[in-house]
């Protein structure tokens, strides 16, 4: 540990790298704006310092007092595993109803809030040219997330009658891609059963 603190690379490994790891994991589980390297560096240092003082300062020493040969493993857990788990734990904390009601939603767009739920539904997509296309948004469908533009892939195209009801799947299609420039608005209807 002292060897790491005495050089710049060691400080990077102890402080900045765990912070970057936490930021990357957070970006994978929550849509987040893209940060410049300098902005990311500030956040990474903040999270890394938090991890250093809360975890690295005591966990390896605690493990070493129990079993000295496990001290290197404790450092790996402190520098890699815990920074990986912290955003996942924080995400779980934010989803607790009491906390959720007292904090601002960290997801920047309602689009992402809906599509992160991965719920199957039927979607009539109203296009800017006043046409309506639609289909099933299922487990093999996908939608872009912030900060990218709102594009969507529906795994099944369905025929829609003049009243706007879904009649049946269109035979022989592989789905529907809708570009954000074409979308006026989307309706969402529950899809039950298989």
C-alpha angles and dihedrals in degrees: 000000000000090000090057094050093050096064137047095242090052092051089049091053093047100043118011101037095055089048092052090048091054091048092050093049091048089052090054095052099036128036105248137177116259110255127207115246092257093051090045090050092056092049092044091052091049093051091040093053089048090052092045096053097036100040116008095050096059113013099070091044090050092051091044091055089056098040120358096202090060094060094097089050089051090055091051090050090048095047101036115013100042095046087050092051099041096077090046091051091045090051090053091049091051090052093057106111096234093049092042090055092051100046138060116257106258091208107098100211136038087225089066094043090058099042094046087066089065092213120166113239144150114252127198102196112207109210127209090246087061094251119131121218124171152160148151121317100203141155092291093049124093143197131198119249136217131318089027121080118270105269123157139197118203113198094213131035114213132198111246121204126220091269091056095252121142108244109177141325117277109249121242100012128128095209138275133286116202120191119217092239090064099048121099096168142326130225121209125213129178116260110209128193126002 
